[in-house]
């Protein structure tokens, strides 16, 4: 079973795997570099100022 290029759907070429050509590989790279693709992350809320002040007063090492 042959894999297909994720950009155009043509059969992939071992030289450019998983793509079918340098062109499709470059299209994919351009999408990553422009921010069109992104890896989702879990953003944490920033601690409030009271918690930061309490941490500064705590003599125990963190």
N, CA, C and O atoms as a CHARMM CRD file, in Angstrom:
* protein
*
  248
    1    1 UNK  N      0.84300  -1.17500   0.00000 PROA 1      0.00000
    2    1 UNK  CA     0.00000   0.00000   0.00000 PROA 1      0.00000
    3    1 UNK  C      0.89500   1.24700   0.00000 PROA 1      0.00000
    4    1 UNK  O      1.73300   1.41600   0.88600 PROA 1      0.00000
    5    2 UNK  N      0.71500   2.09000  -0.97200 PROA 2      0.00000
    6    2 UNK  CA     1.51900   3.29500  -1.12000 PROA 2      0.00000
    7    2 UNK  C      0.91200   4.44000  -0.32000 PROA 2      0.00000
    8    2 UNK  O     -0.30400   4.63300  -0.31200 PROA 2      0.00000
    9    3 UNK  N      1.77600   5.19400   0.35000 PROA 3      0.00000
   10    3 UNK  CA     1.32300   6.37400   1.09000 PROA 3      0.00000
   11    3 UNK  C      1.12600   7.51700   0.11400 PROA 3      0.00000
   12    3 UNK  O      1.71900   7.53400  -0.96400 PROA 3      0.00000
   13    4 UNK  N      0.29700   8.46300   0.49100 PROA 4      0.00000
   14    4 UNK  CA     0.05800   9.60600  -0.37400 PROA 4      0.00000
   15    4 UNK  C      0.60900  10.87800   0.25700 PROA 4      0.00000
   16    4 UNK  O      0.75000  10.98600   1.47500 PROA 4      0.00000
   17    5 UNK  N      0.91000  11.82300  -0.59800 PROA 5      0.00000
   18    5 UNK  CA     1.44500  13.12000  -0.18200 PROA 5      0.00000
   19    5 UNK  C      0.37100  13.86800   0.61300 PROA 5      0.00000
   20    5 UNK  O     -0.76700  13.96900   0.15500 PROA 5      0.00000
   21    6 UNK  N      0.71100  14.39300   1.79600 PROA 6      0.00000
   22    6 UNK  CA    -0.29500  15.11500   2.58300 PROA 6      0.00000
   23    6 UNK  C     -0.69300  16.46600   1.97400 PROA 6      0.00000
   24    6 UNK  O     -1.69500  17.04900   2.38700 PROA 6      0.00000
   25    7 UNK  N      0.06700  16.96700   1.01000 PROA 7      0.00000
   26    7 UNK  CA    -0.24300  18.25300   0.39200 PROA 7      0.00000
   27    7 UNK  C     -1.16100  18.08600  -0.81100 PROA 7      0.00000
   28    7 UNK  O     -2.19100  18.75400  -0.90500 PROA 7      0.00000
   29    8 UNK  N     -0.78800  17.18700  -1.74200 PROA 8      0.00000
   30    8 UNK  CA    -1.55900  17.09300  -2.98900 PROA 8      0.00000
   31    8 UNK  C     -2.26600  15.75400  -3.19500 PROA 8      0.00000
   32    8 UNK  O     -3.12500  15.64500  -4.07000 PROA 8      0.00000
   33    9 UNK  N     -1.92300  14.73500  -2.40600 PROA 9      0.00000
   34    9 UNK  CA    -2.59600  13.44600  -2.53100 PROA 9      0.00000
   35    9 UNK  C     -1.96500  12.48100  -3.52300 PROA 9      0.00000
   36    9 UNK  O     -2.43000  11.34900  -3.65400 PROA 9      0.00000
   37   10 UNK  N     -0.90900  12.90500  -4.23100 PROA 10     0.00000
   38   10 UNK  CA    -0.20100  12.01100  -5.15200 PROA 10     0.00000
   39   10 UNK  C      0.59300  10.97900  -4.35300 PROA 10     0.00000
   40   10 UNK  O      0.84000  11.18800  -3.16500 PROA 10     0.00000
   41   11 UNK  N      0.99800   9.86800  -4.97700 PROA 11     0.00000
   42   11 UNK  CA     1.83200   8.89100  -4.27000 PROA 11     0.00000
   43   11 UNK  C      3.13800   9.53500  -3.80200 PROA 11     0.00000
   44   11 UNK  O      3.74900  10.31200  -4.53600 PROA 11     0.00000
   45   12 UNK  N      3.56300   9.21300  -2.58200 PROA 12     0.00000
   46   12 UNK  CA     4.78300   9.81600  -2.05100 PROA 12     0.00000
   47   12 UNK  C      6.01700   9.20800  -2.71700 PROA 12     0.00000
   48   12 UNK  O      5.98200   8.08400  -3.21900 PROA 12     0.00000
   49   13 UNK  N      7.10000   9.97100  -2.70800 PROA 13     0.00000
   50   13 UNK  CA     8.37600   9.56700  -3.28700 PROA 13     0.00000
   51   13 UNK  C      9.35300   9.38700  -2.12600 PROA 13     0.00000
   52   13 UNK  O      9.43200  10.24900  -1.25100 PROA 13     0.00000
   53   14 UNK  N     10.10100   8.27300  -2.10600 PROA 14     0.00000
   54   14 UNK  CA    11.02800   8.00400  -1.01000 PROA 14     0.00000
   55   14 UNK  C     12.03100   9.13600  -0.80300 PROA 14     0.00000
   56   14 UNK  O     12.46700   9.36900   0.32500 PROA 14     0.00000
   57   15 UNK  N     12.40100   9.83800  -1.86100 PROA 15     0.00000
   58   15 UNK  CA    13.37700  10.93400  -1.73600 PROA 15     0.00000
   59   15 UNK  C     12.82000  12.09600  -0.94300 PROA 15     0.00000
   60   15 UNK  O     13.58700  12.82200  -0.31100 PROA 15     0.00000
   61   16 UNK  N     11.51000  12.29800  -0.95400 PROA 16     0.00000
   62   16 UNK  CA    10.89000  13.44900  -0.30200 PROA 16     0.00000
   63   16 UNK  C      9.86500  13.03400   0.74800 PROA 16     0.00000
   64   16 UNK  O      9.04900  13.84800   1.18200 PROA 16     0.00000
   65   17 UNK  N      9.90800  11.77600   1.15100 PROA 17     0.00000
   66   17 UNK  CA     8.92400  11.20400   2.05000 PROA 17     0.00000
   67   17 UNK  C      8.62900  12.12800   3.22600 PROA 17     0.00000
   68   17 UNK  O      9.58500  12.61300   3.83100 PROA 17     0.00000
   69   18 UNK  N      7.42300  12.40100   3.58300 PROA 18     0.00000
   70   18 UNK  CA     6.17800  11.78800   3.11800 PROA 18     0.00000
   71   18 UNK  C      5.56600  12.49800   1.91500 PROA 18     0.00000
   72   18 UNK  O      4.42500  12.22300   1.54600 PROA 18     0.00000
   73   19 UNK  N      6.31200  13.40200   1.30700 PROA 19     0.00000
   74   19 UNK  CA     5.78200  14.17900   0.18400 PROA 19     0.00000
   75   19 UNK  C      6.11200  13.50700  -1.14100 PROA 19     0.00000
   76   19 UNK  O      6.87900  12.54500  -1.18900 PROA 19     0.00000
   77   20 UNK  N      5.52100  14.02700  -2.22000 PROA 20     0.00000
   78   20 UNK  CA     5.75300  13.45900  -3.54400 PROA 20     0.00000
   79   20 UNK  C      6.85900  14.19100  -4.28700 PROA 20     0.00000
   80   20 UNK  O      7.42400  13.65500  -5.24100 PROA 20     0.00000
   81   21 UNK  N      7.17800  15.42100  -3.85700 PROA 21     0.00000
   82   21 UNK  CA     8.17000  16.22300  -4.57700 PROA 21     0.00000
   83   21 UNK  C      8.75800  17.28500  -3.65500 PROA 21     0.00000
   84   21 UNK  O      8.25700  17.52500  -2.55600 PROA 21     0.00000
   85   22 UNK  N      9.82100  17.90800  -4.12400 PROA 22     0.00000
   86   22 UNK  CA    10.42700  19.00600  -3.37700 PROA 22     0.00000
   87   22 UNK  C      9.43400  20.16000  -3.26100 PROA 22     0.00000
   88   22 UNK  O      9.39400  20.84400  -2.23900 PROA 22     0.00000
   89   23 UNK  N      8.64600  20.37500  -4.29000 PROA 23     0.00000
   90   23 UNK  CA     7.66100  21.45300  -4.25800 PROA 23     0.00000
   91   23 UNK  C      6.69700  21.28200  -3.09800 PROA 23     0.00000
   92   23 UNK  O      6.46000  22.23200  -2.35100 PROA 23     0.00000
   93   24 UNK  N      6.13700  20.08900  -2.93000 PROA 24     0.00000
   94   24 UNK  CA     5.19100  19.85700  -1.84200 PROA 24     0.00000
   95   24 UNK  C      5.89600  19.94700  -0.47500 PROA 24     0.00000
   96   24 UNK  O      5.30800  20.43800   0.48900 PROA 24     0.00000
   97   25 UNK  N      7.13100  19.48300  -0.38900 PROA 25     0.00000
   98   25 UNK  CA     7.89200  19.62100   0.85300 PROA 25     0.00000
   99   25 UNK  C      8.08900  21.09300   1.18400 PROA 25     0.00000
  100   25 UNK  O      7.98000  21.48500   2.34600 PROA 25     0.00000
  101   26 UNK  N      8.37900  21.91500   0.17100 PROA 26     0.00000
  102   26 UNK  CA     8.56900  23.35300   0.38100 PROA 26     0.00000
  103   26 UNK  C      7.26200  24.04100   0.76200 PROA 26     0.00000
  104   26 UNK  O      7.26500  24.96200   1.57800 PROA 26     0.00000
  105   27 UNK  N      6.15600  23.60800   0.18700 PROA 27     0.00000
  106   27 UNK  CA     4.84500  24.16200   0.55400 PROA 27     0.00000
  107   27 UNK  C      4.58700  23.90000   2.04000 PROA 27     0.00000
  108   27 UNK  O      4.14500  24.79400   2.76100 PROA 27     0.00000
  109   28 UNK  N      4.86100  22.68800   2.49100 PROA 28     0.00000
  110   28 UNK  CA     4.66100  22.32400   3.88400 PROA 28     0.00000
  111   28 UNK  C      5.56200  23.16600   4.79400 PROA 28     0.00000
  112   28 UNK  O      5.10400  23.67200   5.81900 PROA 28     0.00000
  113   29 UNK  N      6.82400  23.31700   4.43200 PROA 29     0.00000
  114   29 UNK  CA     7.75500  24.12000   5.21600 PROA 29     0.00000
  115   29 UNK  C      7.27300  25.57000   5.30100 PROA 29     0.00000
  116   29 UNK  O      7.32500  26.18200   6.36800 PROA 29     0.00000
  117   30 UNK  N      6.81000  26.11000   4.19300 PROA 30     0.00000
  118   30 UNK  CA     6.29200  27.46700   4.18400 PROA 30     0.00000
  119   30 UNK  C      5.10000  27.63900   5.11500 PROA 30     0.00000
  120   30 UNK  O      4.95400  28.67700   5.75900 PROA 30     0.00000
  121   31 UNK  N      4.26400  26.64000   5.18300 PROA 31     0.00000
  122   31 UNK  CA     3.11100  26.70300   6.07800 PROA 31     0.00000
  123   31 UNK  C      3.54700  26.72800   7.54300 PROA 31     0.00000
  124   31 UNK  O      2.98300  27.46300   8.35200 PROA 31     0.00000
  125   32 UNK  N      4.55900  25.91700   7.87700 PROA 32     0.00000
  126   32 UNK  CA     5.07400  25.93400   9.25000 PROA 32     0.00000
  127   32 UNK  C      5.69800  27.28800   9.56700 PROA 32     0.00000
  128   32 UNK  O      5.46000  27.85300  10.63500 PROA 32     0.00000
  129   33 UNK  N      6.49100  27.80200   8.64400 PROA 33     0.00000
  130   33 UNK  CA     7.21400  29.04600   8.89800 PROA 33     0.00000
  131   33 UNK  C      6.28800  30.26000   8.96900 PROA 33     0.00000
  132   33 UNK  O      6.60100  31.23300   9.65600 PROA 33     0.00000
  133   34 UNK  N      5.16600  30.21500   8.27700 PROA 34     0.00000
  134   34 UNK  CA     4.22900  31.34400   8.30700 PROA 34     0.00000
  135   34 UNK  C      3.28600  31.29100   9.50600 PROA 34     0.00000
  136   34 UNK  O      2.53300  32.23300   9.75200 PROA 34     0.00000
  137   35 UNK  N      3.33200  30.18600  10.24900 PROA 35     0.00000
  138   35 UNK  CA     2.45600  30.04700  11.41000 PROA 35     0.00000
  139   35 UNK  C      1.11000  29.44400  11.08700 PROA 35     0.00000
  140   35 UNK  O      0.23300  29.38900  11.94800 PROA 35     0.00000
  141   36 UNK  N      0.93300  28.99000   9.86000 PROA 36     0.00000
  142   36 UNK  CA    -0.34800  28.37100   9.49200 PROA 36     0.00000
  143   36 UNK  C     -0.56500  27.07400  10.25700 PROA 36     0.00000
  144   36 UNK  O     -1.69000  26.74300  10.63100 PROA 36     0.00000
  145   37 UNK  N      0.52600  26.33800  10.48600 PROA 37     0.00000
  146   37 UNK  CA     0.46900  25.14900  11.33000 PROA 37     0.00000
  147   37 UNK  C      0.96100  25.56100  12.70700 PROA 37     0.00000
  148   37 UNK  O      1.84500  26.40900  12.83300 PROA 37     0.00000
  149   38 UNK  N      0.39100  24.96500  13.72700 PROA 38     0.00000
  150   38 UNK  CA     0.85000  25.22900  15.08800 PROA 38     0.00000
  151   38 UNK  C      0.59600  23.99300  15.93600 PROA 38     0.00000
  152   38 UNK  O     -0.35600  23.24500  15.70900 PROA 38     0.00000
  153   39 UNK  N      1.45700  23.79700  16.90800 PROA 39     0.00000
  154   39 UNK  CA     1.29400  22.70200  17.84700 PROA 39     0.00000
  155   39 UNK  C      0.56200  23.26800  19.05800 PROA 39     0.00000
  156   39 UNK  O      1.05900  24.19900  19.69300 PROA 39     0.00000
  157   40 UNK  N     -0.61000  22.72700  19.39300 PROA 40     0.00000
  158   40 UNK  CA    -1.36200  23.27400  20.51500 PROA 40     0.00000
  159   40 UNK  C     -0.63600  23.04500  21.84500 PROA 40     0.00000
  160   40 UNK  O     -0.01000  22.00600  22.05400 PROA 40     0.00000
  161   41 UNK  N     -0.73300  24.01800  22.72200 PROA 41     0.00000
  162   41 UNK  CA    -0.15200  23.90600  24.05200 PROA 41     0.00000
  163   41 UNK  C     -1.19700  24.30800  25.07300 PROA 41     0.00000
  164   41 UNK  O     -2.17200  24.98900  24.75300 PROA 41     0.00000
  165   42 UNK  N     -0.98500  23.88500  26.28400 PROA 42     0.00000
  166   42 UNK  CA    -1.87600  24.27100  27.37300 PROA 42     0.00000
  167   42 UNK  C     -1.25100  25.47900  28.06500 PROA 42     0.00000
  168   42 UNK  O     -0.20000  25.37200  28.69700 PROA 42     0.00000
  169   43 UNK  N     -1.90100  26.61000  27.93800 PROA 43     0.00000
  170   43 UNK  CA    -1.41800  27.83600  28.57200 PROA 43     0.00000
  171   43 UNK  C     -1.86400  27.84500  30.02700 PROA 43     0.00000
  172   43 UNK  O     -3.02900  27.57900  30.32400 PROA 43     0.00000
  173   44 UNK  N     -0.94400  28.14800  30.93100 PROA 44     0.00000
  174   44 UNK  CA    -1.28900  28.25700  32.33900 PROA 44     0.00000
  175   44 UNK  C     -1.60000  29.71400  32.65600 PROA 44     0.00000
  176   44 UNK  O     -0.99700  30.63200  32.09900 PROA 44     0.00000
  177   45 UNK  N     -2.54900  29.90500  33.56000 PROA 45     0.00000
  178   45 UNK  CA    -2.85200  31.25700  34.01200 PROA 45     0.00000
  179   45 UNK  C     -1.66700  31.80200  34.78200 PROA 45     0.00000
  180   45 UNK  O     -0.98200  31.06000  35.48600 PROA 45     0.00000
  181   46 UNK  N     -1.42400  33.08500  34.65100 PROA 46     0.00000
  182   46 UNK  CA    -0.35200  33.70700  35.40600 PROA 46     0.00000
  183   46 UNK  C     -0.78700  33.83300  36.86100 PROA 46     0.00000
  184   46 UNK  O     -1.95000  34.13300  37.13000 PROA 46     0.00000
  185   47 UNK  N      0.13900  33.60500  37.81600 PROA 47     0.00000
  186   47 UNK  CA    -0.23700  33.73000  39.22600 PROA 47     0.00000
  187   47 UNK  C     -0.57700  35.18300  39.56000 PROA 47     0.00000
  188   47 UNK  O     -0.03500  36.11900  38.97200 PROA 47     0.00000
  189   48 UNK  N     -1.48000  35.34200  40.50900 PROA 48     0.00000
  190   48 UNK  CA    -1.85900  36.71400  40.88300 PROA 48     0.00000
  191   48 UNK  C     -0.75400  37.35900  41.72300 PROA 48     0.00000
  192   48 UNK  O      0.15800  36.67400  42.18500 PROA 48     0.00000
  193   49 UNK  N     -0.83500  38.65400  41.91500 PROA 49     0.00000
  194   49 UNK  CA     0.21300  39.39800  42.60700 PROA 49     0.00000
  195   49 UNK  C      0.33400  38.98800  44.07100 PROA 49     0.00000
  196   49 UNK  O      1.44000  38.99100  44.61100 PROA 49     0.00000
  197   50 UNK  N     -0.77500  38.63500  44.73000 PROA 50     0.00000
  198   50 UNK  CA    -0.72300  38.21700  46.13200 PROA 50     0.00000
  199   50 UNK  C      0.08100  36.92800  46.27900 PROA 50     0.00000
  200   50 UNK  O      0.86700  36.79500  47.21700 PROA 50     0.00000
  201   51 UNK  N     -0.10400  35.98800  45.37300 PROA 51     0.00000
  202   51 UNK  CA     0.64000  34.73300  45.42400 PROA 51     0.00000
  203   51 UNK  C      2.12400  34.98200  45.18800 PROA 51     0.00000
  204   51 UNK  O      2.96400  34.35800  45.83600 PROA 51     0.00000
  205   52 UNK  N      2.45700  35.87700  44.27700 PROA 52     0.00000
  206   52 UNK  CA     3.86700  36.20000  44.02900 PROA 52     0.00000
  207   52 UNK  C      4.49400  36.86300  45.24600 PROA 52     0.00000
  208   52 UNK  O      5.62700  36.54300  45.60400 PROA 52     0.00000
  209   53 UNK  N      3.78300  37.77500  45.88200 PROA 53     0.00000
  210   53 UNK  CA     4.30200  38.45800  47.07000 PROA 53     0.00000
  211   53 UNK  C      4.51000  37.46100  48.19800 PROA 53     0.00000
  212   53 UNK  O      5.51800  37.54100  48.90100 PROA 53     0.00000
  213   54 UNK  N      3.59200  36.52800  48.39300 PROA 54     0.00000
  214   54 UNK  CA     3.73000  35.51900  49.43900 PROA 54     0.00000
  215   54 UNK  C      4.92900  34.62400  49.15600 PROA 54     0.00000
  216   54 UNK  O      5.65100  34.26000  50.08400 PROA 54     0.00000
  217   55 UNK  N      5.15600  34.27000  47.92400 PROA 55     0.00000
  218   55 UNK  CA     6.30200  33.44100  47.55200 PROA 55     0.00000
  219   55 UNK  C      7.61000  34.17200  47.81700 PROA 55     0.00000
  220   55 UNK  O      8.59800  33.54600  48.20200 PROA 55     0.00000
  221   56 UNK  N      7.63400  35.48400  47.61700 PROA 56     0.00000
  222   56 UNK  CA     8.84000  36.27600  47.87200 PROA 56     0.00000
  223   56 UNK  C      9.14800  36.33400  49.36800 PROA 56     0.00000
  224   56 UNK  O     10.31700  36.40200  49.74800 PROA 56     0.00000
  225   57 UNK  N      8.12400  36.30900  50.22300 PROA 57     0.00000
  226   57 UNK  CA     8.32300  36.38500  51.67600 PROA 57     0.00000
  227   57 UNK  C      8.65900  35.03700  52.27600 PROA 57     0.00000
  228   57 UNK  O      9.16900  34.97800  53.39400 PROA 57     0.00000
  229   58 UNK  N      8.39200  33.96200  51.57400 PROA 58     0.00000
  230   58 UNK  CA     8.60900  32.60400  52.10000 PROA 58     0.00000
  231   58 UNK  C     10.10700  32.31000  52.10700 PROA 58     0.00000
  232   58 UNK  O     10.73900  32.31800  51.05100 PROA 58     0.00000
  233   59 UNK  N     10.69700  32.04400  53.30500 PROA 59     0.00000
  234   59 UNK  CA    12.14200  31.80600  53.37500 PROA 59     0.00000
  235   59 UNK  C     12.57200  30.42900  52.87100 PROA 59     0.00000
  236   59 UNK  O     13.76500  30.20600  52.66600 PROA 59     0.00000
  237   60 UNK  N     11.64500  29.50500  52.66600 PROA 60     0.00000
  238   60 UNK  CA    12.00600  28.16100  52.20100 PROA 60     0.00000
  239   60 UNK  C     12.44800  28.21800  50.73500 PROA 60     0.00000
  240   60 UNK  O     11.86300  28.94900  49.93600 PROA 60     0.00000
  241   61 UNK  N     13.48500  27.44500  50.38500 PROA 61     0.00000
  242   61 UNK  CA    13.88400  27.38900  48.95300 PROA 61     0.00000
  243   61 UNK  C     12.81800  26.68800  48.13000 PROA 61     0.00000
  244   61 UNK  O     12.12400  25.79500  48.61700 PROA 61     0.00000
  245   62 UNK  N     12.70100  27.09400  46.90200 PROA 62     0.00000
  246   62 UNK  CA    11.67500  26.50800  46.03700 PROA 62     0.00000
  247   62 UNK  C     12.25300  25.50100  45.11400 PROA 62     0.00000
  248   62 UNK  O     11.52900  24.90900  44.31500 PROA 62     0.00000
